[in-house]
Amino acid sequence: MFDAVDPFIGTQTADLAPATGVAATWWWPKPPVGNTHPGATHPFGMVSACAYSGGYPTGYGHYERSTEGVPRSIRDGHGASGFTHFQQSGTGAIRKYYNYLRVTPTMAPLDDLGELEQITAEDAAPGWYAATLANGIRAELTVGPKSAVHRYTFPAHRNARVVVDCSHGGLTIEHGETVPLRAALDSLGPGVANGEIVMEGVPVAFHVECTSPDWRQMLWYDHRLMQGGTRLEFDSIRPTTLRPFGLMWTGPIEAGGTVELRIGFSLRGVDQAAANLTHDLAHPDLAHADLSRSGFVDRRAATSSSWAEHLDTIRVETPSPERRTIFATALYHALIKPSFAPDESPFWPTPGPFVFDICTMWDIYRTQLPLLTALFPDRAVELATALIHIAEEEGNLPIGYRMAKGTDRFFRQGSALAHTFLADLCALGIGGIDWDWALSHMAADLRRQFGEDFLEHGVAHPISHTLDLAAGHRCTAIVARCVGDDEMADRLSALATRWVNAFDPETGLVVDSTFYEGGRWNYSFRLMHDMAERIELAGGEPAYLALLDRFFGFGQAPVKQMGIDPTTAEVAAGYALERFEGLNNEPDFEAPWAYHWVGRPDRTADIVHAAVMNQFSTTRGGLPGNDDSGALSSWYVWASLGICPVAGQQIFLVNAPSFAHARLRLGSATLTIETDGFVEPEADAPAQYVQRATWNGDPLDDSWLRAAELHGGGRLHLYLGPTPGNWATTTRPPSASPIPRPTTVHPTEKEPTS
């Protein structure tokens, strides 16, 4: 899979073939851009490095901030003013944008720092990024878990320079700059320096080494060199007083000469930053001994090896290089975040797990965290422990958590979402977590923010929080039952039934409310923990099926997507369609699988096939919306494999895959997905449908598997055909209430849609 990854996918606005079939009826409310970057990353690493243009939202590219419609370009051409560290992956308007420590290779005066240099060529692979600048400098970047190594190849020049701007942070868009609060830099000796800059309450420390000891090394402030100075210190910096400052190495170089810059990072001081660099380079004596040896080559090889190992957890069989690239890149994007930084918490002194860039739980809890749990259970335990530490230290289980103070920044998006992740881990019996400790924080978190309204009034608005909190109570009850607290489990289970207060029996939809990035239809087809009762509230299976068909646009006319700067009327008209958002946004990610509870897995197959084949491509505009820390890419991974995790419910729904054969390495177990009758899919061809299935050789008449079964490994064999059959039409996935006798509608009958 490693060689098939294209890190440039998702870096530009959607460049997809015109949608066909039902996919043409879906409406996109958010900017149709993946917001990914092609920079060097490490699997779940703390550090990334990429060319910096100041564009929204990762610092790479040329877009202005946008929350609706196609984003506007802020400049012509593709350029960079240097290369920065710490980027988000796929997120949108998070308000702060990292991009700390800008490194600029140049032959221009210091006064020109910050000017864009045209990029004439670039390339990337997992763990490596390269760009050729118009001034003839070739830049290559690689990273370790807590370090970055830059290699610059210069044309001949008598005064080449590598400039580090330590004051830099954020974007060049309006309100995009991040201003440091305090800073201290020290020139330690030839080729060696360190510093610490406080950004958003976080002390970002670095230890840097340059492989050109014959070059002059200087500190600079406000574009002026500090000849002979060895320390810069700022006790209080304000936006009105900020002047750029940093380090510089300069000297003559021959054509083809290279300079390496090796940077170790830490959130716990410069000594730990130096130790992190030494560890990541795996050369114990590197710091002051052999600066001529190429740390870049060794570090790139190590990171490439790590990526190859991570990407090898899933193998798929396809004759199509394009589909292989889309899948491999989706898996790659799904394994970049969250950022694991063990022993690096800047907010409490004890060692142990620390994780940031959970951006956000609202995006990742349905798809990306189940993928993390399945492929890397040890990482899932580390993340869970880190989340509980955060709750203990800061008072809340985070909805989103960045490399900055504050766990409640994204509370408007959702409530109690970490509970689904924790409950799934607990139910799987994965060791390494103190569940009594976890339970105390899960229970306390249910009362935060909107939880008080839920407990006092039985409902919370925005109404989606009622659904979140009901699910959170059920998930916490699962953990309570596991630790033997039956009284708490019963009490929480009773509160979990309050999800019914969110629905209007007259319409079968959620009640009128305010909504976060969606409308009442987008939030009405969540996979509730009591789907049987949910369907009864809609008037029974035929009525619920009709609502689903209307929502997904069956029989409806194609829609027109928004362009640049859509008007308020255009946005309102789009929401008035009350339509599936087609993977452009997260609220209805799981809705295609709701058909399983009415015995229509064929409809799920239609929708998933339409999405997989119409909304992803190998171009730089190959994603239909924000990737959001791998949430969208994880959806693609699961959907194309033909299995869907139902977060917090410990089941996986089964459907037709889009690959003939797949193998997943699930920790120490192996899951194999095989097919008979598979036909390589095409965008304008109909979906394939499961005719029958076996699990480990035994007939599987249900359209679902228990999570414990799937995580234990096995062989899922799916027999496919070109028309819907009878498989799983008379059975229903589990619900928390007794399942009534189903009203069977044969899938080959074409019932009318509203």
C-alpha positions in Angstrom: 0.0 0.0 0.0 2.9 2.4 0.7 3.8 2.9 -3.0 0.1 3.6 -3.9 -0.4 6.5 -1.5 -0.7 10.0 -3.0 -0.5 12.6 -0.2 -1.7 15.4 -2.6 -5.2 13.9 -2.7 -7.6 16.3 -1.0 -5.4 19.4 -1.0 -7.6 21.3 -3.6 -11.3 21.8 -4.2 -13.2 18.8 -5.4 -12.3 17.7 -8.9 -14.7 14.8 -9.5 -16.5 13.5 -12.6 -20.1 14.6 -12.7 -22.1 12.5 -10.3 -24.5 9.9 -11.7 -27.5 8.2 -10.3 -28.6 8.8 -6.8 -25.3 10.5 -5.9 -26.3 13.4 -8.2 -29.2 14.3 -5.8 -27.0 14.9 -2.7 -26.3 18.4 -1.6 -23.0 19.7 -0.1 -23.3 22.4 2.6 -19.6 22.7 3.4 -16.6 23.7 1.2 -15.9 20.8 -1.2 -12.2 20.5 -0.3 -10.4 17.9 1.7 -8.2 20.4 3.6 -5.4 17.9 3.7 -1.7 18.7 3.1 1.0 16.7 1.4 3.6 17.4 4.1 5.8 14.8 5.9 4.0 13.0 8.7 4.6 10.0 11.0 1.9 7.5 11.9 0.0 9.2 14.8 3.1 11.4 15.2 3.5 14.6 17.1 5.2 16.5 14.3 4.5 17.2 10.7 6.4 19.5 8.2 5.2 21.1 5.0 5.6 24.0 2.6 4.0 27.1 4.0 2.0 29.6 2.0 -0.3 30.9 4.7 -3.4 29.6 3.1 -6.4 28.2 4.9 -6.6 25.9 6.9 -3.3 23.9 7.0 -0.9 26.7 5.9 -0.4 24.8 2.5 -2.2 25.9 -0.6 -3.9 29.1 -1.6 -7.4 29.3 -0.1 -9.2 31.9 2.0 -11.2 30.8 5.0 -14.6 29.5 4.0 -17.4 27.6 5.7 -19.9 27.4 2.9 -19.4 26.9 -0.9 -16.2 26.8 -2.9 -13.3 28.6 -1.1 -11.9 31.6 -2.8 -8.2 31.7 -3.8 -6.1 34.4 -2.0 -3.4 34.4 -4.6 -2.4 33.2 -8.1 0.2 30.5 -8.4 1.7 28.1 -5.9 4.4 29.3 -3.6 6.0 29.1 -0.2 7.6 31.5 2.2 9.3 28.6 4.0 8.5 25.3 5.7 6.6 25.0 8.9 5.8 22.4 11.6 2.6 21.1 13.2 -0.3 21.1 10.7 -3.9 19.9 11.2 -5.1 17.2 8.8 -8.3 17.8 7.0 -10.0 20.1 9.5 -11.8 23.3 8.8 -12.4 26.4 10.9 -10.6 25.6 14.1 -9.5 29.2 14.5 -5.8 28.5 15.4 -3.5 26.9 12.9 -0.1 25.9 14.4 2.6 26.2 11.6 5.3 26.9 14.2 9.0 27.5 13.5 9.1 28.5 9.8 12.4 27.5 8.2 13.3 29.4 5.0 16.2 28.4 2.7 17.1 31.5 0.7 19.8 33.6 -0.9 17.8 36.8 -0.4 18.3 39.5 2.3 16.7 39.0 5.7 14.4 41.9 4.9 12.7 39.7 2.3 11.7 37.0 4.8 8.1 36.1 4.4 7.9 36.7 0.7 6.5 33.8 -1.3 8.9 31.9 -3.6 7.2 30.1 -6.5 7.2 26.3 -6.2 8.1 24.8 -9.6 7.9 21.1 -8.7 6.9 19.0 -5.7 6.6 15.4 -4.7 5.5 13.5 -1.6 5.2 10.0 -0.1 4.3 8.9 3.4 6.9 10.5 5.7 8.6 12.7 3.0 7.8 15.9 1.2 10.0 17.7 -1.4 9.6 21.0 -3.3 11.8 22.8 -5.8 11.7 26.6 -5.5 12.0 29.1 -8.4 15.3 30.3 -6.9 16.8 26.9 -7.6 16.7 25.5 -4.0 15.5 21.9 -3.5 13.8 21.3 -0.2 13.2 17.9 1.3 11.4 17.2 4.6 11.0 14.2 6.8 9.9 13.7 10.4 10.1 11.3 13.3 7.5 11.0 16.0 8.9 14.1 17.8 11.3 15.6 15.3 11.8 17.0 11.9 14.8 16.9 9.5 15.1 19.3 6.6 17.6 18.9 3.8 18.2 21.8 1.4 20.2 21.5 -1.8 21.4 24.9 -3.0 22.7 26.3 -6.3 26.2 27.9 -6.0 26.1 31.1 -4.0 28.5 33.0 -1.8 25.9 33.9 0.8 23.3 31.1 1.1 21.1 31.2 4.2 18.8 29.0 6.3 16.6 31.2 8.4 14.4 30.0 11.3 11.6 32.4 12.3 10.8 31.4 15.9 8.0 34.0 16.2 5.9 32.5 13.5 2.5 30.8 13.9 -0.9 30.5 12.2 -1.9 31.7 8.8 -1.7 34.8 6.7 -5.5 35.1 6.4 -7.4 37.7 8.4 -7.4 36.7 12.1 -5.3 33.7 11.3 -2.0 34.7 13.0 -0.9 33.0 16.2 1.2 35.3 18.4 3.6 33.9 21.0 3.3 35.0 24.5 6.8 34.4 25.8 10.0 33.2 24.2 13.7 32.4 24.9 16.4 31.4 22.3 19.9 30.3 23.0 22.8 29.9 20.6 24.8 27.0 22.3 27.7 26.7 19.9 28.6 26.1 16.3 25.6 24.5 14.6 23.6 24.0 17.8 20.8 26.1 19.3 17.6 25.7 21.3 14.6 27.7 22.4 11.1 27.6 23.9 8.1 29.6 22.6 4.8 29.7 24.5 2.0 29.4 22.0 -1.7 29.4 23.1 -0.5 28.5 26.6 1.7 25.7 25.4 5.5 25.8 25.8 6.8 24.5 22.4 10.5 23.7 23.0 13.0 22.8 20.3 16.6 21.7 19.9 18.1 22.4 16.5 21.3 21.3 14.8 22.7 22.5 11.5 25.1 20.4 9.5 27.1 23.4 8.2 29.4 24.2 11.1 31.6 26.5 8.9 28.6 28.8 8.3 28.1 31.7 10.6 25.3 31.2 13.2 23.4 34.3 14.5 20.4 35.3 16.3 18.2 38.0 14.7 15.4 40.3 15.8 13.1 42.6 13.7 15.1 41.6 10.6 18.4 42.8 12.1 21.3 40.5 12.9 22.6 40.3 16.5 26.3 39.9 15.9 27.9 38.0 18.7 24.6 37.6 20.6 23.9 34.2 22.3 20.5 34.7 23.9 17.1 36.3 23.1 14.4 36.5 25.7 10.9 38.0 25.7 8.9 38.0 28.9 5.6 39.4 27.4 4.7 39.6 23.7 1.5 41.2 22.5 0.1 41.4 19.0 1.0 45.1 19.0 4.5 44.6 20.1 5.4 41.4 18.1 8.5 41.7 15.9 9.8 38.6 14.2 12.9 36.9 15.7 14.9 33.8 15.3 18.1 32.0 14.2 20.1 32.1 11.0 23.0 30.1 9.4 24.7 31.7 6.5 27.8 31.1 4.3 29.1 30.1 0.9 28.0 26.9 -0.9 28.9 25.1 -4.1 26.3 24.0 -6.6 24.6 20.9 -5.3 25.8 21.5 -1.8 23.4 20.4 1.0 22.5 21.6 4.4 20.5 19.6 7.0 18.5 21.1 9.8 17.5 18.6 12.5 14.9 19.7 15.0 13.8 17.9 18.1 10.5 19.1 19.7 9.1 18.8 23.2 6.3 20.3 25.3 8.5 19.8 28.4 11.6 21.9 27.8 14.7 22.1 25.7 16.5 19.2 27.4 13.7 16.8 26.5 13.6 18.3 23.0 17.3 17.4 22.6 16.7 13.9 23.9 13.7 13.4 21.5 16.0 14.4 18.5 18.7 12.0 19.6 16.1 9.2 20.0 14.4 9.9 16.7 17.7 9.9 14.8 18.9 6.8 16.7 22.4 8.1 16.8 23.4 8.4 20.5 26.5 10.5 19.8 25.0 12.6 17.0 24.4 15.8 18.9 28.0 17.0 19.2 30.1 14.4 17.3 29.3 13.4 13.7 27.3 16.2 12.1 28.4 15.1 8.7 26.4 11.9 8.7 23.1 12.2 7.0 20.4 12.1 9.6 17.9 12.9 6.8 18.5 9.6 5.0 18.2 7.5 8.1 15.2 9.3 9.5 13.3 9.1 6.1 14.1 5.4 5.9 12.8 4.8 9.4 9.6 6.7 8.9 9.0 5.1 5.5 9.4 1.7 7.2 6.9 2.7 9.9 4.4 3.8 7.4 4.8 0.6 5.3 4.1 -1.4 8.5 1.0 0.6 9.4 -0.4 0.6 5.8 0.2 -3.1 5.5 -2.5 -3.7 8.2 -5.1 -3.8 5.3 -4.6 -5.3 1.9 -7.1 -5.2 -0.9 -7.3 -6.9 -4.3 -8.0 -4.8 -7.3 -6.8 -4.6 -10.9 -7.3 -0.8 -10.9 -4.3 1.4 -10.0 -6.6 4.3 -9.4 -8.9 2.5 -6.9 -5.8 1.1 -5.2 -4.4 4.7 -4.8 -7.7 6.0 -3.5 -7.9 3.3 -0.9 -4.2 3.4 0.1 -4.4 7.2 0.5 -7.6 7.0 2.5 -5.9 4.5 4.9 -2.9 6.8 5.1 -5.1 9.9 5.9 -6.9 7.8 8.6 -3.6 7.1 10.4 -2.1 10.6 10.7 -4.2 11.8 13.7 -4.6 12.0 16.7 -1.1 13.1 17.6 0.4 10.8 20.3 3.0 12.5 22.4 3.8 10.2 25.4 5.4 11.9 28.4 4.9 15.3 26.8 1.9 16.8 28.6 2.7 20.5 29.3 -0.3 20.8 31.7 0.6 18.2 34.3 4.0 16.9 35.5 3.5 13.1 35.6 4.7 10.9 32.7 2.3 8.9 30.7 0.1 9.1 27.6 -0.7 12.5 26.2 -2.6 13.0 22.9 -3.7 16.1 21.0 -5.3 17.0 17.7 -8.5 15.1 18.5 -10.1 17.4 16.0 -12.8 16.6 16.7 -14.5 13.8 18.5 -17.7 14.8 16.6 -15.9 14.0 13.4 -13.9 10.8 14.3 -16.0 8.8 16.8 -18.1 7.0 14.2 -15.4 5.9 11.8 -11.8 6.8 12.6 -11.7 5.7 16.2 -13.3 2.3 15.4 -10.6 1.9 12.8 -7.9 2.8 15.3 -9.3 0.3 17.8 -9.5 -2.5 15.2 -6.1 -2.1 13.7 -4.1 -0.8 16.6 -5.7 -1.8 19.9 -2.6 -0.8 21.9 -2.9 2.7 20.5 -6.6 2.7 21.4 -5.7 1.9 25.0 -3.1 4.7 25.0 -5.7 7.2 23.7 -8.3 6.1 26.2 -5.9 6.5 29.1 -4.9 10.0 27.7 -8.6 11.0 27.5 -9.2 10.0 31.1 -6.1 11.9 32.2 -7.4 15.0 30.4 -10.7 14.7 32.2 -9.0 14.3 35.5 -6.8 17.3 35.0 -9.1 19.6 33.1 -12.6 18.5 34.3 -14.1 17.3 31.0 -13.7 14.5 28.5 -12.9 16.6 25.4 -15.1 16.9 22.3 -12.0 18.3 20.6 -8.5 18.7 22.0 -5.6 20.6 20.4 -2.1 21.5 21.4 -3.6 24.3 23.4 -5.3 24.8 26.7 -9.0 24.0 27.1 -11.1 20.9 26.6 -14.4 22.6 25.9 -13.6 24.5 22.7 -15.9 22.4 20.5 -18.7 21.7 22.9 -21.3 23.0 20.5 -20.7 20.1 18.2 -21.7 17.3 20.5 -21.9 15.9 24.0 -20.5 12.7 25.6 -18.9 11.4 22.4 -15.8 9.9 24.0 -18.2 7.6 25.9 -18.9 5.6 22.7 -15.1 5.0 22.2 -14.6 4.0 25.8 -17.7 1.7 26.0 -16.6 -0.1 22.8 -13.1 -0.7 24.4 -14.6 -1.9 27.6 -17.1 -4.3 25.9 -14.3 -5.8 23.9 -12.4 -6.6 27.1 -9.2 -5.0 26.0 -6.9 -4.7 29.0 -4.7 -1.9 30.2 -7.4 0.6 31.4 -8.6 1.2 34.9 -12.3 1.1 34.3 -13.4 2.2 37.7 -11.3 5.3 37.1 -12.8 5.7 33.6 -16.3 5.2 34.9 -16.1 8.0 37.5 -15.1 10.5 34.8 -17.6 9.3 32.2 -20.4 9.7 34.8 -19.3 13.1 35.8 -18.9 14.3 32.2 -22.6 13.5 31.5 -23.5 16.6 33.6 -21.3 19.0 31.7 -22.6 21.7 29.4 -25.9 20.5 27.9 -26.0 17.5 30.3 -27.7 19.6 32.9 -30.6 20.4 30.7 -30.9 16.7 29.7 -31.0 15.6 33.4 -33.4 18.4 34.5 -35.8 18.6 31.5 -35.2 15.3 29.7 -34.2 17.1 26.6 -31.4 19.4 25.5 -31.1 21.8 22.5 -29.5 21.7 20.0 -31.6 18.6 19.8 -28.7 16.5 18.6 -27.2 16.8 22.1 -30.2 14.9 23.4 -29.3 12.0 21.1 -25.6 12.3 22.1 -26.4 12.3 25.8 -28.8 9.4 25.7 -26.2 7.4 23.9 -23.6 8.6 26.4 -25.7 7.4 29.3 -26.1 4.0 27.6 -22.4 3.7 27.0 -21.6 4.7 30.5 -24.1 2.0 31.7 -22.1 -0.6 29.7 -19.0 0.3 31.6 -20.9 0.4 34.9 -22.2 -3.1 34.2 -18.7 -4.3 33.4 -17.3 -3.1 36.7 -20.2 -4.6 38.6 -22.1 -1.4 39.5 -25.6 -2.7 38.6 -27.3 0.1 40.4 -25.6 2.8 38.3 -26.0 0.7 35.2 -29.8 0.5 35.7 -30.1 4.2 36.6 -28.1 5.3 33.5 -30.0 2.8 31.2 -33.3 4.4 32.3 -32.0 7.9 31.4 -30.7 6.6 28.1 -34.3 6.0 27.0 -34.8 9.8 26.9 -33.6 9.9 23.3 -37.3 9.5 22.4 -37.9 13.1 23.5 -35.9 14.2 20.5 -38.4 12.9 18.0 -41.7 14.1 16.7 -44.1 11.2 16.1 -46.1 13.3 13.7 -43.2 13.7 11.3 -41.0 10.8 12.2 -38.1 13.3 12.4 -36.3 15.1 15.2 -38.2 18.0 16.6 -37.5 21.6 15.5 -34.3 23.0 17.0 -31.1 24.6 16.1 -28.5 22.4 14.4 -24.8 22.3 14.0 -23.8 22.1 10.3 -27.0 20.3 9.2 -30.7 20.3 9.5 -33.4 18.1 11.1 -33.2 15.5 8.3 -29.5 15.1 8.7 -29.8 14.3 12.4 -32.9 12.2 12.0 -31.3 9.0 10.7 -28.7 8.4 13.3 -28.3 4.7 14.2 -29.9 4.8 17.7 -29.3 2.1 20.3 -33.0 1.2 20.0 -33.7 1.3 16.3 -36.9 -0.8 16.7 -38.5 1.9 18.9 -37.0 4.6 16.6 -38.7 3.1 13.6 -42.0 2.7 15.5 -41.9 6.4 16.3 -41.7 7.1 12.6 -44.9 5.0 12.0 -43.4 1.6 11.4 -41.0 0.1 8.8 -42.9 1.2 5.6 -43.1 4.8 6.8 -39.5 4.9 8.0 -38.4 3.4 4.6 -40.2 6.1 2.8 -38.5 8.8 4.9 -35.1 7.2 4.1 -35.8 7.0 0.4 -36.8 10.7 0.4 -33.7 11.7 2.3 -31.3 9.9 0.0 -32.9 11.3 -3.1 -34.3 8.2 -4.8 -36.4 9.4 -7.7 -35.4 13.0 -7.2 -33.8 15.4 -9.7 -30.1 16.2 -9.6 -29.0 19.2 -7.5 -26.7 22.1 -8.2 -23.8 22.5 -5.7 -22.9 25.9 -4.4 -20.0 27.9 -6.0 -17.8 30.7 -4.7 -19.5 33.1 -2.2 -23.0 31.6 -2.2 -25.8 33.9 -1.2 -27.8 33.4 1.9 -30.7 32.4 -0.3 -28.6 29.7 -2.0 -27.5 28.2 1.3 -31.1 28.2 2.6 -32.4 26.6 -0.6 -29.8 23.9 -0.2 -30.8 23.1 3.3 -34.5 23.2 2.2 -33.8 20.1 0.0 -33.6 18.2 3.3 -31.1 15.8 1.6 -28.2 13.6 2.5 -25.0 15.6 2.5 -23.2 13.0 0.5 -20.0 12.6 2.7 -19.4 16.4 2.5 -20.2 16.5 6.2 -20.4 14.2 9.3 -23.9 14.3 10.8 -25.3 11.6 8.5 -22.2 9.5 7.9 -23.9 6.4 9.2 -27.3 6.9 7.8 -26.9 4.7 4.7 -26.8 1.7 7.0 -30.2 2.5 8.6 -31.8 0.5 5.8 -30.6 -2.7 7.5 -33.2 -2.2 10.2 -36.0 -2.4 7.6 -34.6 -5.4 5.8 -33.2 -3.4 2.8 -29.5 -3.9 2.7 -29.8 -3.5 -1.0 -30.5 0.2 -0.5 -27.4 0.5 1.6 -25.5 -1.1 -1.2 -26.9 1.4 -3.7 -25.9 4.4 -1.6 -22.5 3.2 -0.6 -21.6 2.2 -4.2 -22.7 5.6 -5.4 -20.6 7.4 -2.8 -17.5 5.2 -3.2 -17.6 5.5 -7.0 -18.7 9.1 -7.4 -17.2 11.1 -4.6 -13.5 10.1 -4.5 -10.8 10.3 -7.1 -7.0 10.4 -7.6 -6.8 14.1 -8.3 -5.7 16.8 -5.8 -9.5 17.5 -5.6 -10.3 13.9 -4.9 -12.4 14.3 -1.7 -15.9 15.7 -1.5 -15.4 17.6 1.8 -13.2 18.1 4.8 -11.3 14.9 5.7 -11.5 16.0 9.4 -8.6 14.1 10.9 -9.2 11.1 8.8 -13.0 10.8 9.6 -14.0 10.9 5.9 -11.1 8.7 4.8 -12.0 6.2 7.5 -15.6 6.1 6.2 -14.2 5.2 2.8 -12.0 2.5 4.2 -14.9 0.8 6.0 -17.5 1.3 3.3 -15.3 -0.1 0.5 -14.5 -3.1 2.7 -18.3 -3.7 3.1 -18.4 -3.4 6.9 -19.7 -0.5 9.0 -18.9 -0.1 12.7 -21.8 1.2 14.8 -20.0 3.3 17.4 -21.1 2.5 21.0 -23.2 -0.5 20.1 -20.6 -3.2 19.6 -21.8 -4.4 16.2 -20.6 -4.2 12.6 -23.0 -4.1 9.8 -22.2 -6.1 6.7 -22.8 -5.2 3.1 -21.4 -5.6 -0.4 -17.7 -4.6 -0.6 -16.1 -2.8 -3.5 -13.0 -5.1 -3.6 -13.0 -8.8 -4.4 -10.7 -9.7 -1.6 -9.4 -7.9 1.5 -7.3 -8.9 4.5 -7.2 -6.9 7.7 -4.6 -7.4 10.5 -6.5 -6.7 13.7 -3.8 -6.6 16.4 -2.9 -10.3 16.6 -5.9 -11.5 14.7 -6.7 -11.6 11.0 -10.0 -10.8 9.2 -10.4 -12.0 5.7 -13.2 -10.8 3.4 -13.7 -12.9 0.3 -16.3 -12.8 -2.5 -17.8 -14.9 -5.2 -19.4 -13.3 -8.2 -17.6 -10.0 -7.7 -17.4 -7.6 -10.7 -15.0 -4.7 -10.6 -17.3 -1.7 -10.0 -17.6 1.4 -12.2 -19.2 4.7 -11.5 -22.0 4.4 -14.0 -22.7 0.7 -13.3 -25.2 -0.5 -10.8 -24.2 -1.7 -7.3 -23.7 -5.4 -6.4 -25.8 -7.1 -3.8 -25.1 -9.8 -1.2 -27.1 -13.0 -2.1 -25.8 -15.0 0.8 -22.9 -15.0 3.3 -20.9 -17.2 5.6 -18.8 -16.5 8.7 -16.0 -18.9 9.3 -17.8 -21.4 7.0 -21.2 -21.2 8.7 -24.2 -19.5 7.1 -24.6 -15.8 8.1 -28.3 -14.9 7.7 -27.9 -11.6 9.6 -26.5 -8.4 8.1 -24.3 -7.9 11.1 -21.6 -9.3 13.3 -20.8 -8.7 17.0 -17.8 -6.5 17.4 -16.1 -9.2 19.6 -16.6 -11.7 16.7 -15.0 -9.4 14.1 -12.2 -8.2 16.3 -11.3 -11.9 17.0 -10.7 -12.4 13.3 -12.2 -14.9 10.9 -13.3 -15.3 7.4 -16.3 -13.4 6.0 -17.4 -14.8 2.6 -19.9 -12.9 0.6 -21.7 -14.2 -2.5 -22.6 -11.3 -4.8 -25.0 -10.8 -7.6 -26.3 -8.0 -9.9 -29.8 -7.8 -8.5 -31.1 -7.7 -4.9 -31.8 -11.0 -3.3 -33.4 -12.2 -0.1 -30.4 -12.1 2.2 -31.0 -10.4 5.5 -34.5 -9.2 4.5 -36.3 -10.9 7.3 -33.8 -10.4 10.1 -32.9 -7.2 11.9 -29.8 -6.0 13.7 -30.2 -5.8 17.5 -32.1 -3.1 19.3 -32.4 -2.3 23.0 -36.1 -3.2 22.9 -37.8 -6.3 21.6 -37.9 -6.3 17.8 -41.5 -6.6 16.4 -42.3 -9.0 13.7 -40.9 -7.2 10.6 -43.1 -6.1 7.7 -41.3 -7.7 4.8 -41.0 -5.8 1.6 -39.3 -7.9 -1.1 -36.3 -5.9 -2.3 -37.1 -6.5 -6.0 -40.4 -4.7 -5.6 -40.2 -1.0 -6.4 -42.4 0.7 -3.9 -43.2 4.4 -4.5 -41.1 7.1 -3.0 -42.3 10.4 -1.7 
